[in-house]
Amino acid sequence: MRVFYDKDVEPAALRSRKIAVIGYGSQGFAQANNLRESGHQVTVGLRPESSSVAKAAAAELTFCRWRRPRQRPTWS
């Protein structure tokens, strides 16, 4: 197993990119806030009826609402 440390990564590689975090549960909350506090541009994707919309707004995160498709796509 390889362990990565701060010296092993280049944070500037993500600075010019937009990062999306889907969901704002315990992991989404931690990852979105950690990335934002590190200076990255983060958008959180949430369902319109999600109770997390208010939490993301209170944390002053950019968020977008998305809807699931009514039908599952059929794959051939």
mmJSON file of the N, C-alpha and C atoms, coordinates in Angstrom:
{"data_MODEL":{"atom_site":{
"group_PDB":["ATOM","ATOM","ATOM","ATOM","ATOM","ATOM","ATOM","ATOM","ATOM","ATOM","ATOM","ATOM","ATOM","ATOM","ATOM","ATOM","ATOM","ATOM","ATOM","ATOM","ATOM","ATOM","ATOM","ATOM","ATOM","ATOM","ATOM","ATOM","ATOM","ATOM","ATOM","ATOM","ATOM","ATOM","ATOM","ATOM","ATOM","ATOM","ATOM","ATOM","ATOM","ATOM","ATOM","ATOM","ATOM","ATOM","ATOM","ATOM","ATOM","ATOM","ATOM","ATOM","ATOM","ATOM","ATOM","ATOM","ATOM","ATOM","ATOM","ATOM","ATOM","ATOM","ATOM","ATOM","ATOM","ATOM","ATOM","ATOM","ATOM","ATOM","ATOM","ATOM","ATOM","ATOM","ATOM","ATOM","ATOM","ATOM","ATOM","ATOM","ATOM","ATOM","ATOM","ATOM","ATOM","ATOM","ATOM","ATOM","ATOM","ATOM","ATOM","ATOM","ATOM","ATOM","ATOM","ATOM","ATOM","ATOM","ATOM","ATOM","ATOM","ATOM","ATOM","ATOM","ATOM","ATOM","ATOM","ATOM","ATOM","ATOM","ATOM","ATOM","ATOM","ATOM","ATOM","ATOM","ATOM","ATOM","ATOM","ATOM","ATOM","ATOM","ATOM","ATOM","ATOM","ATOM","ATOM","ATOM","ATOM","ATOM","ATOM","ATOM","ATOM","ATOM","ATOM","ATOM","ATOM","ATOM","ATOM","ATOM","ATOM","ATOM","ATOM","ATOM","ATOM","ATOM","ATOM","ATOM","ATOM","ATOM","ATOM","ATOM","ATOM","ATOM","ATOM","ATOM","ATOM","ATOM","ATOM","ATOM","ATOM","ATOM","ATOM","ATOM","ATOM","ATOM","ATOM","ATOM","ATOM","ATOM","ATOM","ATOM","ATOM","ATOM","ATOM","ATOM","ATOM","ATOM","ATOM","ATOM","ATOM","ATOM","ATOM","ATOM","ATOM","ATOM","ATOM","ATOM","ATOM","ATOM","ATOM","ATOM","ATOM","ATOM","ATOM","ATOM","ATOM","ATOM","ATOM","ATOM","ATOM","ATOM","ATOM","ATOM","ATOM","ATOM","ATOM","ATOM","ATOM","ATOM","ATOM","ATOM","ATOM","ATOM","ATOM","ATOM","ATOM","ATOM","ATOM","ATOM","ATOM","ATOM","ATOM","ATOM","ATOM","ATOM","ATOM","ATOM"],
"id":[1,2,3,4,5,6,7,8,9,10,11,12,13,14,15,16,17,18,19,20,21,22,23,24,25,26,27,28,29,30,31,32,33,34,35,36,37,38,39,40,41,42,43,44,45,46,47,48,49,50,51,52,53,54,55,56,57,58,59,60,61,62,63,64,65,66,67,68,69,70,71,72,73,74,75,76,77,78,79,80,81,82,83,84,85,86,87,88,89,90,91,92,93,94,95,96,97,98,99,100,101,102,103,104,105,106,107,108,109,110,111,112,113,114,115,116,117,118,119,120,121,122,123,124,125,126,127,128,129,130,131,132,133,134,135,136,137,138,139,140,141,142,143,144,145,146,147,148,149,150,151,152,153,154,155,156,157,158,159,160,161,162,163,164,165,166,167,168,169,170,171,172,173,174,175,176,177,178,179,180,181,182,183,184,185,186,187,188,189,190,191,192,193,194,195,196,197,198,199,200,201,202,203,204,205,206,207,208,209,210,211,212,213,214,215,216,217,218,219,220,221,222,223,224,225,226,227,228],
"type_symbol":["N","C","C","N","C","C","N","C","C","N","C","C","N","C","C","N","C","C","N","C","C","N","C","C","N","C","C","N","C","C","N","C","C","N","C","C","N","C","C","N","C","C","N","C","C","N","C","C","N","C","C","N","C","C","N","C","C","N","C","C","N","C","C","N","C","C","N","C","C","N","C","C","N","C","C","N","C","C","N","C","C","N","C","C","N","C","C","N","C","C","N","C","C","N","C","C","N","C","C","N","C","C","N","C","C","N","C","C","N","C","C","N","C","C","N","C","C","N","C","C","N","C","C","N","C","C","N","C","C","N","C","C","N","C","C","N","C","C","N","C","C","N","C","C","N","C","C","N","C","C","N","C","C","N","C","C","N","C","C","N","C","C","N","C","C","N","C","C","N","C","C","N","C","C","N","C","C","N","C","C","N","C","C","N","C","C","N","C","C","N","C","C","N","C","C","N","C","C","N","C","C","N","C","C","N","C","C","N","C","C","N","C","C","N","C","C","N","C","C","N","C","C","N","C","C","N","C","C"],
"label_atom_id":["N","CA","C","N","CA","C","N","CA","C","N","CA","C","N","CA","C","N","CA","C","N","CA","C","N","CA","C","N","CA","C","N","CA","C","N","CA","C","N","CA","C","N","CA","C","N","CA","C","N","CA","C","N","CA","C","N","CA","C","N","CA","C","N","CA","C","N","CA","C","N","CA","C","N","CA","C","N","CA","C","N","CA","C","N","CA","C","N","CA","C","N","CA","C","N","CA","C","N","CA","C","N","CA","C","N","CA","C","N","CA","C","N","CA","C","N","CA","C","N","CA","C","N","CA","C","N","CA","C","N","CA","C","N","CA","C","N","CA","C","N","CA","C","N","CA","C","N","CA","C","N","CA","C","N","CA","C","N","CA","C","N","CA","C","N","CA","C","N","CA","C","N","CA","C","N","CA","C","N","CA","C","N","CA","C","N","CA","C","N","CA","C","N","CA","C","N","CA","C","N","CA","C","N","CA","C","N","CA","C","N","CA","C","N","CA","C","N","CA","C","N","CA","C","N","CA","C","N","CA","C","N","CA","C","N","CA","C","N","CA","C","N","CA","C","N","CA","C","N","CA","C","N","CA","C","N","CA","C","N","CA","C","N","CA","C"],
"label_alt_id":[null,null,null,null,null,null,null,null,null,null,null,null,null,null,null,null,null,null,null,null,null,null,null,null,null,null,null,null,null,null,null,null,null,null,null,null,null,null,null,null,null,null,null,null,null,null,null,null,null,null,null,null,null,null,null,null,null,null,null,null,null,null,null,null,null,null,null,null,null,null,null,null,null,null,null,null,null,null,null,null,null,null,null,null,null,null,null,null,null,null,null,null,null,null,null,null,null,null,null,null,null,null,null,null,null,null,null,null,null,null,null,null,null,null,null,null,null,null,null,null,null,null,null,null,null,null,null,null,null,null,null,null,null,null,null,null,null,null,null,null,null,null,null,null,null,null,null,null,null,null,null,null,null,null,null,null,null,null,null,null,null,null,null,null,null,null,null,null,null,null,null,null,null,null,null,null,null,null,null,null,null,null,null,null,null,null,null,null,null,null,null,null,null,null,null,null,null,null,null,null,null,null,null,null,null,null,null,null,null,null,null,null,null,null,null,null,null,null,null,null,null,null,null,null,null,null,null,null],
"label_comp_id":["MET","MET","MET","ARG","ARG","ARG","VAL","VAL","VAL","PHE","PHE","PHE","TYR","TYR","TYR","ASP","ASP","ASP","LYS","LYS","LYS","ASP","ASP","ASP","VAL","VAL","VAL","GLU","GLU","GLU","PRO","PRO","PRO","ALA","ALA","ALA","ALA","ALA","ALA","LEU","LEU","LEU","ARG","ARG","ARG","SER","SER","SER","ARG","ARG","ARG","LYS","LYS","LYS","ILE","ILE","ILE","ALA","ALA","ALA","VAL","VAL","VAL","ILE","ILE","ILE","GLY","GLY","GLY","TYR","TYR","TYR","GLY","GLY","GLY","SER","SER","SER","GLN","GLN","GLN","GLY","GLY","GLY","PHE","PHE","PHE","ALA","ALA","ALA","GLN","GLN","GLN","ALA","ALA","ALA","ASN","ASN","ASN","ASN","ASN","ASN","LEU","LEU","LEU","ARG","ARG","ARG","GLU","GLU","GLU","SER","SER","SER","GLY","GLY","GLY","HIS","HIS","HIS","GLN","GLN","GLN","VAL","VAL","VAL","THR","THR","THR","VAL","VAL","VAL","GLY","GLY","GLY","LEU","LEU","LEU","ARG","ARG","ARG","PRO","PRO","PRO","GLU","GLU","GLU","SER","SER","SER","SER","SER","SER","SER","SER","SER","VAL","VAL","VAL","ALA","ALA","ALA","LYS","LYS","LYS","ALA","ALA","ALA","ALA","ALA","ALA","ALA","ALA","ALA","ALA","ALA","ALA","GLU","GLU","GLU","LEU","LEU","LEU","THR","THR","THR","PHE","PHE","PHE","CYS","CYS","CYS","ARG","ARG","ARG","TRP","TRP","TRP","ARG","ARG","ARG","ARG","ARG","ARG","PRO","PRO","PRO","ARG","ARG","ARG","GLN","GLN","GLN","ARG","ARG","ARG","PRO","PRO","PRO","THR","THR","THR","TRP","TRP","TRP","SER","SER","SER"],
"label_asym_id":["A","A","A","A","A","A","A","A","A","A","A","A","A","A","A","A","A","A","A","A","A","A","A","A","A","A","A","A","A","A","A","A","A","A","A","A","A","A","A","A","A","A","A","A","A","A","A","A","A","A","A","A","A","A","A","A","A","A","A","A","A","A","A","A","A","A","A","A","A","A","A","A","A","A","A","A","A","A","A","A","A","A","A","A","A","A","A","A","A","A","A","A","A","A","A","A","A","A","A","A","A","A","A","A","A","A","A","A","A","A","A","A","A","A","A","A","A","A","A","A","A","A","A","A","A","A","A","A","A","A","A","A","A","A","A","A","A","A","A","A","A","A","A","A","A","A","A","A","A","A","A","A","A","A","A","A","A","A","A","A","A","A","A","A","A","A","A","A","A","A","A","A","A","A","A","A","A","A","A","A","A","A","A","A","A","A","A","A","A","A","A","A","A","A","A","A","A","A","A","A","A","A","A","A","A","A","A","A","A","A","A","A","A","A","A","A","A","A","A","A","A","A","A","A","A","A","A","A"],
"label_entity_id":["1","1","1","1","1","1","1","1","1","1","1","1","1","1","1","1","1","1","1","1","1","1","1","1","1","1","1","1","1","1","1","1","1","1","1","1","1","1","1","1","1","1","1","1","1","1","1","1","1","1","1","1","1","1","1","1","1","1","1","1","1","1","1","1","1","1","1","1","1","1","1","1","1","1","1","1","1","1","1","1","1","1","1","1","1","1","1","1","1","1","1","1","1","1","1","1","1","1","1","1","1","1","1","1","1","1","1","1","1","1","1","1","1","1","1","1","1","1","1","1","1","1","1","1","1","1","1","1","1","1","1","1","1","1","1","1","1","1","1","1","1","1","1","1","1","1","1","1","1","1","1","1","1","1","1","1","1","1","1","1","1","1","1","1","1","1","1","1","1","1","1","1","1","1","1","1","1","1","1","1","1","1","1","1","1","1","1","1","1","1","1","1","1","1","1","1","1","1","1","1","1","1","1","1","1","1","1","1","1","1","1","1","1","1","1","1","1","1","1","1","1","1","1","1","1","1","1","1"],
"label_seq_id":[1,1,1,2,2,2,3,3,3,4,4,4,5,5,5,6,6,6,7,7,7,8,8,8,9,9,9,10,10,10,11,11,11,12,12,12,13,13,13,14,14,14,15,15,15,16,16,16,17,17,17,18,18,18,19,19,19,20,20,20,21,21,21,22,22,22,23,23,23,24,24,24,25,25,25,26,26,26,27,27,27,28,28,28,29,29,29,30,30,30,31,31,31,32,32,32,33,33,33,34,34,34,35,35,35,36,36,36,37,37,37,38,38,38,39,39,39,40,40,40,41,41,41,42,42,42,43,43,43,44,44,44,45,45,45,46,46,46,47,47,47,48,48,48,49,49,49,50,50,50,51,51,51,52,52,52,53,53,53,54,54,54,55,55,55,56,56,56,57,57,57,58,58,58,59,59,59,60,60,60,61,61,61,62,62,62,63,63,63,64,64,64,65,65,65,66,66,66,67,67,67,68,68,68,69,69,69,70,70,70,71,71,71,72,72,72,73,73,73,74,74,74,75,75,75,76,76,76],
"pdbx_PDB_ins_code":[null,null,null,null,null,null,null,null,null,null,null,null,null,null,null,null,null,null,null,null,null,null,null,null,null,null,null,null,null,null,null,null,null,null,null,null,null,null,null,null,null,null,null,null,null,null,null,null,null,null,null,null,null,null,null,null,null,null,null,null,null,null,null,null,null,null,null,null,null,null,null,null,null,null,null,null,null,null,null,null,null,null,null,null,null,null,null,null,null,null,null,null,null,null,null,null,null,null,null,null,null,null,null,null,null,null,null,null,null,null,null,null,null,null,null,null,null,null,null,null,null,null,null,null,null,null,null,null,null,null,null,null,null,null,null,null,null,null,null,null,null,null,null,null,null,null,null,null,null,null,null,null,null,null,null,null,null,null,null,null,null,null,null,null,null,null,null,null,null,null,null,null,null,null,null,null,null,null,null,null,null,null,null,null,null,null,null,null,null,null,null,null,null,null,null,null,null,null,null,null,null,null,null,null,null,null,null,null,null,null,null,null,null,null,null,null,null,null,null,null,null,null,null,null,null,null,null,null],
"Cartn_x":[0.844,0.0,0.892,0.519,1.272,0.511,1.186,0.603,1.052,0.105,0.419,0.457,1.415,1.583,1.448,1.382,1.238,2.314,3.518,4.617,4.449,3.559,3.357,2.34,1.665,0.609,0.928,0.31,0.465,-0.904,-1.256,-2.581,-2.903,-1.919,-2.156,-2.759,-2.632,-3.18,-4.707,-5.369,-6.829,-7.321,-6.459,-6.88,-7.683,-7.324,-8.01,-9.248,-9.58,-10.701,-11.892,-13.083,-14.294,-14.493,-14.795,-14.965,-16.413,-17.037,-18.414,-18.429,-19.19,-19.419,-20.909,-21.243,-22.642,-23.117,-24.073,-24.604,-23.906,-24.618,-24.067,-24.344,-24.161,-24.241,-22.943,-22.615,-21.417,-20.144,-20.015,-18.812,-18.818,-19.965,-20.056,-19.783,-20.307,-20.076,-18.581,-17.918,-16.489,-15.65,-15.92,-15.096,-15.32,-16.577,-16.864,-16.239,-16.389,-15.836,-14.316,-13.728,-12.279,-11.698,-12.286,-11.797,-11.972,-13.122,-13.362,-12.368,-12.142,-11.201,-9.763,-9.5,-8.176,-8.05,-9.112,-9.05,-9.599,-10.268,-10.817,-12.238,-12.653,-13.998,-14.891,-15.842,-16.641,-18.126,-18.823,-20.274,-20.823,-21.887,-22.525,-23.799,-23.964,-25.165,-26.163,-27.396,-28.419,-29.763,-30.589,-31.974,-32.736,-33.743,-34.487,-35.131,-35.593,-36.285,-35.342,-34.054,-33.076,-33.068,-32.996,-32.888,-31.504,-30.576,-29.218,-29.077,-30.108,-30.044,-29.804,-30.541,-30.377,-28.993,-28.474,-27.146,-26.054,-26.164,-25.164,-25.236,-26.455,-26.61,-26.034,-26.268,-25.742,-24.213,-23.622,-22.161,-21.599,-22.501,-22.129,-21.427,-21.877,-21.369,-22.264,-21.682,-22.462,-23.098,-24.381,-25.018,-25.97,-26.218,-27.186,-28.148,-29.372,-30.389,-30.549,-30.664,-30.844,-31.963,-32.566,-33.65,-33.2,-33.659,-33.405,-34.346,-33.903,-34.794,-35.999,-37.131,-38.35,-38.218,-37.535,-37.336,-35.86,-35.543,-34.148,-33.882,-32.709,-32.411,-32.295,-32.659,-32.497,-31.22,-30.389,-29.098,-29.179,-28.646,-28.681,-27.357],
"Cartn_y":[-1.172,0.0,1.239,2.201,3.447,4.535,5.259,6.366,7.669,8.574,9.861,10.943,11.839,12.95,14.267,15.367,16.679,16.933,16.49,16.721,15.928,14.936,14.089,14.643,15.706,16.233,17.651,18.051,19.396,20.08,20.814,21.43,22.395,23.014,23.975,23.31,22.005,21.296,21.412,21.609,21.722,23.16,24.117,25.506,26.076,25.745,26.324,25.519,24.494,23.621,23.86,23.58,23.605,22.193,22.094,20.791,20.653,19.525,19.261,18.144,18.347,17.331,17.01,15.756,15.367,14.899,15.62,15.304,16.098,16.31,17.092,16.387,15.056,14.282,14.453,13.508,13.66,13.757,12.945,12.996,14.219,14.518,15.682,16.972,17.068,18.238,18.419,17.348,17.43,17.751,17.07,17.265,18.636,19.06,20.367,21.498,21.45,22.522,22.485,21.313,21.188,21.756,21.391,21.907,23.421,23.925,25.371,26.117,25.608,26.259,26.202,25.241,25.137,26.033,26.787,27.744,27.268,26.128,25.602,26.1,26.092,26.501,25.253,25.2,23.993,24.296,23.389,23.434,22.127,22.2,21.008,20.731,19.494,19.089,18.451,18.991,18.515,18.363,17.447,17.356,18.577,19.03,20.221,20.067,18.866,18.667,18.287,18.293,17.879,18.834,18.261,19.085,19.73,19.264,19.81,21.124,21.533,22.812,23.946,23.946,24.992,24.937,23.721,23.584,24.109,23.788,24.262,25.788,26.335,27.789,28.463,27.87,28.435,28.411,27.414,27.319,28.202,28.936,29.833,29.117,27.898,27.139,27.377,27.318,27.352,25.98,25.952,24.658,24.741,23.603,23.53,22.395,22.557,21.539,20.724,19.437,18.56,17.585,17.117,16.14,14.82,13.755,12.444,12.24,11.487,11.231,10.397,10.617,9.878,8.395,8.081,6.688,6.395,5.162,4.763,4.608,5.009,4.82,3.34,3.007,1.62,1.547,0.626,0.469,-0.702,-0.525,-1.622,-2.348],
"Cartn_z":[0.0,0.0,0.0,-0.831,-0.897,-0.164,0.691,1.444,0.792,0.548,-0.052,1.021,0.895,1.82,1.061,1.778,1.152,0.097,0.351,-0.591,-1.889,-1.898,-3.067,-4.065,-3.722,-4.599,-5.047,-6.13,-6.658,-6.648,-5.569,-5.463,-6.596,-7.179,-8.252,-9.488,-9.623,-10.785,-10.844,-9.723,-9.695,-9.613,-9.39,-9.163,-10.332,-11.549,-12.706,-13.111,-12.368,-12.71,-11.795,-12.32,-11.502,-10.959,-9.677,-9.031,-8.597,-8.924,-8.523,-7.488,-6.442,-5.415,-5.47,-5.713,-5.825,-4.458,-3.906,-2.58,-1.498,-0.403,0.703,2.025,2.009,3.245,4.012,4.85,5.686,4.84,3.802,2.96,2.053,1.447,0.574,1.322,2.531,3.389,3.626,4.053,4.384,3.15,2.046,0.859,0.222,0.133,-0.474,0.339,1.642,2.486,2.519,2.538,2.539,1.244,0.11,-1.169,-1.263,-0.834,-0.888,-0.004,1.208,2.115,1.595,0.702,0.09,-1.132,-1.442,-2.532,-3.862,-3.887,-5.131,-5.359,-6.627,-7.009,-6.983,-6.045,-5.809,-6.014,-6.695,-6.836,-6.304,-5.516,-4.945,-5.732,-6.183,-6.906,-5.951,-5.918,-4.979,-5.677,-5.18,-5.657,-5.146,-5.887,-5.452,-4.079,-3.757,-2.478,-1.334,-1.592,-0.587,0.613,1.802,3.01,3.109,2.304,2.33,1.575,0.824,0.104,1.097,2.202,3.211,3.856,4.066,4.677,3.747,2.46,1.494,1.361,1.369,1.288,2.532,3.695,4.942,4.961,4.304,4.236,3.122,2.436,1.352,0.211,-0.07,-1.201,-2.41,-3.581,-4.808,-4.968,-5.29,-5.502,-6.677,-7.285,-8.371,-8.053,-8.496,-8.264,-9.529,-9.392,-10.544,-10.26,-11.307,-11.193,-11.792,-11.193,-11.763,-12.941,-13.94,-15.062,-14.618,-15.268,-14.911,-15.22,-16.289,-16.664,-16.73,-16.44,-16.616,-18.099,-18.534,-19.956,-20.297,-21.474,-21.929,-22.738,-22.39,-23.054,-24.015,-25.171,-26.148,-26.201],
"occupancy":[1.0,1.0,1.0,1.0,1.0,1.0,1.0,1.0,1.0,1.0,1.0,1.0,1.0,1.0,1.0,1.0,1.0,1.0,1.0,1.0,1.0,1.0,1.0,1.0,1.0,1.0,1.0,1.0,1.0,1.0,1.0,1.0,1.0,1.0,1.0,1.0,1.0,1.0,1.0,1.0,1.0,1.0,1.0,1.0,1.0,1.0,1.0,1.0,1.0,1.0,1.0,1.0,1.0,1.0,1.0,1.0,1.0,1.0,1.0,1.0,1.0,1.0,1.0,1.0,1.0,1.0,1.0,1.0,1.0,1.0,1.0,1.0,1.0,1.0,1.0,1.0,1.0,1.0,1.0,1.0,1.0,1.0,1.0,1.0,1.0,1.0,1.0,1.0,1.0,1.0,1.0,1.0,1.0,1.0,1.0,1.0,1.0,1.0,1.0,1.0,1.0,1.0,1.0,1.0,1.0,1.0,1.0,1.0,1.0,1.0,1.0,1.0,1.0,1.0,1.0,1.0,1.0,1.0,1.0,1.0,1.0,1.0,1.0,1.0,1.0,1.0,1.0,1.0,1.0,1.0,1.0,1.0,1.0,1.0,1.0,1.0,1.0,1.0,1.0,1.0,1.0,1.0,1.0,1.0,1.0,1.0,1.0,1.0,1.0,1.0,1.0,1.0,1.0,1.0,1.0,1.0,1.0,1.0,1.0,1.0,1.0,1.0,1.0,1.0,1.0,1.0,1.0,1.0,1.0,1.0,1.0,1.0,1.0,1.0,1.0,1.0,1.0,1.0,1.0,1.0,1.0,1.0,1.0,1.0,1.0,1.0,1.0,1.0,1.0,1.0,1.0,1.0,1.0,1.0,1.0,1.0,1.0,1.0,1.0,1.0,1.0,1.0,1.0,1.0,1.0,1.0,1.0,1.0,1.0,1.0,1.0,1.0,1.0,1.0,1.0,1.0,1.0,1.0,1.0,1.0,1.0,1.0,1.0,1.0,1.0,1.0,1.0,1.0],
"B_iso_or_equiv":[0.0,0.0,0.0,0.0,0.0,0.0,0.0,0.0,0.0,0.0,0.0,0.0,0.0,0.0,0.0,0.0,0.0,0.0,0.0,0.0,0.0,0.0,0.0,0.0,0.0,0.0,0.0,0.0,0.0,0.0,0.0,0.0,0.0,0.0,0.0,0.0,0.0,0.0,0.0,0.0,0.0,0.0,0.0,0.0,0.0,0.0,0.0,0.0,0.0,0.0,0.0,0.0,0.0,0.0,0.0,0.0,0.0,0.0,0.0,0.0,0.0,0.0,0.0,0.0,0.0,0.0,0.0,0.0,0.0,0.0,0.0,0.0,0.0,0.0,0.0,0.0,0.0,0.0,0.0,0.0,0.0,0.0,0.0,0.0,0.0,0.0,0.0,0.0,0.0,0.0,0.0,0.0,0.0,0.0,0.0,0.0,0.0,0.0,0.0,0.0,0.0,0.0,0.0,0.0,0.0,0.0,0.0,0.0,0.0,0.0,0.0,0.0,0.0,0.0,0.0,0.0,0.0,0.0,0.0,0.0,0.0,0.0,0.0,0.0,0.0,0.0,0.0,0.0,0.0,0.0,0.0,0.0,0.0,0.0,0.0,0.0,0.0,0.0,0.0,0.0,0.0,0.0,0.0,0.0,0.0,0.0,0.0,0.0,0.0,0.0,0.0,0.0,0.0,0.0,0.0,0.0,0.0,0.0,0.0,0.0,0.0,0.0,0.0,0.0,0.0,0.0,0.0,0.0,0.0,0.0,0.0,0.0,0.0,0.0,0.0,0.0,0.0,0.0,0.0,0.0,0.0,0.0,0.0,0.0,0.0,0.0,0.0,0.0,0.0,0.0,0.0,0.0,0.0,0.0,0.0,0.0,0.0,0.0,0.0,0.0,0.0,0.0,0.0,0.0,0.0,0.0,0.0,0.0,0.0,0.0,0.0,0.0,0.0,0.0,0.0,0.0,0.0,0.0,0.0,0.0,0.0,0.0,0.0,0.0,0.0,0.0,0.0,0.0],
"pdbx_formal_charge":[null,null,null,null,null,null,null,null,null,null,null,null,null,null,null,null,null,null,null,null,null,null,null,null,null,null,null,null,null,null,null,null,null,null,null,null,null,null,null,null,null,null,null,null,null,null,null,null,null,null,null,null,null,null,null,null,null,null,null,null,null,null,null,null,null,null,null,null,null,null,null,null,null,null,null,null,null,null,null,null,null,null,null,null,null,null,null,null,null,null,null,null,null,null,null,null,null,null,null,null,null,null,null,null,null,null,null,null,null,null,null,null,null,null,null,null,null,null,null,null,null,null,null,null,null,null,null,null,null,null,null,null,null,null,null,null,null,null,null,null,null,null,null,null,null,null,null,null,null,null,null,null,null,null,null,null,null,null,null,null,null,null,null,null,null,null,null,null,null,null,null,null,null,null,null,null,null,null,null,null,null,null,null,null,null,null,null,null,null,null,null,null,null,null,null,null,null,null,null,null,null,null,null,null,null,null,null,null,null,null,null,null,null,null,null,null,null,null,null,null,null,null,null,null,null,null,null,null],
"auth_seq_id":[1,1,1,2,2,2,3,3,3,4,4,4,5,5,5,6,6,6,7,7,7,8,8,8,9,9,9,10,10,10,11,11,11,12,12,12,13,13,13,14,14,14,15,15,15,16,16,16,17,17,17,18,18,18,19,19,19,20,20,20,21,21,21,22,22,22,23,23,23,24,24,24,25,25,25,26,26,26,27,27,27,28,28,28,29,29,29,30,30,30,31,31,31,32,32,32,33,33,33,34,34,34,35,35,35,36,36,36,37,37,37,38,38,38,39,39,39,40,40,40,41,41,41,42,42,42,43,43,43,44,44,44,45,45,45,46,46,46,47,47,47,48,48,48,49,49,49,50,50,50,51,51,51,52,52,52,53,53,53,54,54,54,55,55,55,56,56,56,57,57,57,58,58,58,59,59,59,60,60,60,61,61,61,62,62,62,63,63,63,64,64,64,65,65,65,66,66,66,67,67,67,68,68,68,69,69,69,70,70,70,71,71,71,72,72,72,73,73,73,74,74,74,75,75,75,76,76,76],
"auth_comp_id":["MET","MET","MET","ARG","ARG","ARG","VAL","VAL","VAL","PHE","PHE","PHE","TYR","TYR","TYR","ASP","ASP","ASP","LYS","LYS","LYS","ASP","ASP","ASP","VAL","VAL","VAL","GLU","GLU","GLU","PRO","PRO","PRO","ALA","ALA","ALA","ALA","ALA","ALA","LEU","LEU","LEU","ARG","ARG","ARG","SER","SER","SER","ARG","ARG","ARG","LYS","LYS","LYS","ILE","ILE","ILE","ALA","ALA","ALA","VAL","VAL","VAL","ILE","ILE","ILE","GLY","GLY","GLY","TYR","TYR","TYR","GLY","GLY","GLY","SER","SER","SER","GLN","GLN","GLN","GLY","GLY","GLY","PHE","PHE","PHE","ALA","ALA","ALA","GLN","GLN","GLN","ALA","ALA","ALA","ASN","ASN","ASN","ASN","ASN","ASN","LEU","LEU","LEU","ARG","ARG","ARG","GLU","GLU","GLU","SER","SER","SER","GLY","GLY","GLY","HIS","HIS","HIS","GLN","GLN","GLN","VAL","VAL","VAL","THR","THR","THR","VAL","VAL","VAL","GLY","GLY","GLY","LEU","LEU","LEU","ARG","ARG","ARG","PRO","PRO","PRO","GLU","GLU","GLU","SER","SER","SER","SER","SER","SER","SER","SER","SER","VAL","VAL","VAL","ALA","ALA","ALA","LYS","LYS","LYS","ALA","ALA","ALA","ALA","ALA","ALA","ALA","ALA","ALA","ALA","ALA","ALA","GLU","GLU","GLU","LEU","LEU","LEU","THR","THR","THR","PHE","PHE","PHE","CYS","CYS","CYS","ARG","ARG","ARG","TRP","TRP","TRP","ARG","ARG","ARG","ARG","ARG","ARG","PRO","PRO","PRO","ARG","ARG","ARG","GLN","GLN","GLN","ARG","ARG","ARG","PRO","PRO","PRO","THR","THR","THR","TRP","TRP","TRP","SER","SER","SER"],
"auth_asym_id":["A","A","A","A","A","A","A","A","A","A","A","A","A","A","A","A","A","A","A","A","A","A","A","A","A","A","A","A","A","A","A","A","A","A","A","A","A","A","A","A","A","A","A","A","A","A","A","A","A","A","A","A","A","A","A","A","A","A","A","A","A","A","A","A","A","A","A","A","A","A","A","A","A","A","A","A","A","A","A","A","A","A","A","A","A","A","A","A","A","A","A","A","A","A","A","A","A","A","A","A","A","A","A","A","A","A","A","A","A","A","A","A","A","A","A","A","A","A","A","A","A","A","A","A","A","A","A","A","A","A","A","A","A","A","A","A","A","A","A","A","A","A","A","A","A","A","A","A","A","A","A","A","A","A","A","A","A","A","A","A","A","A","A","A","A","A","A","A","A","A","A","A","A","A","A","A","A","A","A","A","A","A","A","A","A","A","A","A","A","A","A","A","A","A","A","A","A","A","A","A","A","A","A","A","A","A","A","A","A","A","A","A","A","A","A","A","A","A","A","A","A","A","A","A","A","A","A","A"],
"auth_atom_id":["N","CA","C","N","CA","C","N","CA","C","N","CA","C","N","CA","C","N","CA","C","N","CA","C","N","CA","C","N","CA","C","N","CA","C","N","CA","C","N","CA","C","N","CA","C","N","CA","C","N","CA","C","N","CA","C","N","CA","C","N","CA","C","N","CA","C","N","CA","C","N","CA","C","N","CA","C","N","CA","C","N","CA","C","N","CA","C","N","CA","C","N","CA","C","N","CA","C","N","CA","C","N","CA","C","N","CA","C","N","CA","C","N","CA","C","N","CA","C","N","CA","C","N","CA","C","N","CA","C","N","CA","C","N","CA","C","N","CA","C","N","CA","C","N","CA","C","N","CA","C","N","CA","C","N","CA","C","N","CA","C","N","CA","C","N","CA","C","N","CA","C","N","CA","C","N","CA","C","N","CA","C","N","CA","C","N","CA","C","N","CA","C","N","CA","C","N","CA","C","N","CA","C","N","CA","C","N","CA","C","N","CA","C","N","CA","C","N","CA","C","N","CA","C","N","CA","C","N","CA","C","N","CA","C","N","CA","C","N","CA","C","N","CA","C","N","CA","C","N","CA","C","N","CA","C","N","CA","C","N","CA","C","N","CA","C"],
"pdbx_PDB_model_num":[1,1,1,1,1,1,1,1,1,1,1,1,1,1,1,1,1,1,1,1,1,1,1,1,1,1,1,1,1,1,1,1,1,1,1,1,1,1,1,1,1,1,1,1,1,1,1,1,1,1,1,1,1,1,1,1,1,1,1,1,1,1,1,1,1,1,1,1,1,1,1,1,1,1,1,1,1,1,1,1,1,1,1,1,1,1,1,1,1,1,1,1,1,1,1,1,1,1,1,1,1,1,1,1,1,1,1,1,1,1,1,1,1,1,1,1,1,1,1,1,1,1,1,1,1,1,1,1,1,1,1,1,1,1,1,1,1,1,1,1,1,1,1,1,1,1,1,1,1,1,1,1,1,1,1,1,1,1,1,1,1,1,1,1,1,1,1,1,1,1,1,1,1,1,1,1,1,1,1,1,1,1,1,1,1,1,1,1,1,1,1,1,1,1,1,1,1,1,1,1,1,1,1,1,1,1,1,1,1,1,1,1,1,1,1,1,1,1,1,1,1,1,1,1,1,1,1,1]
}}}
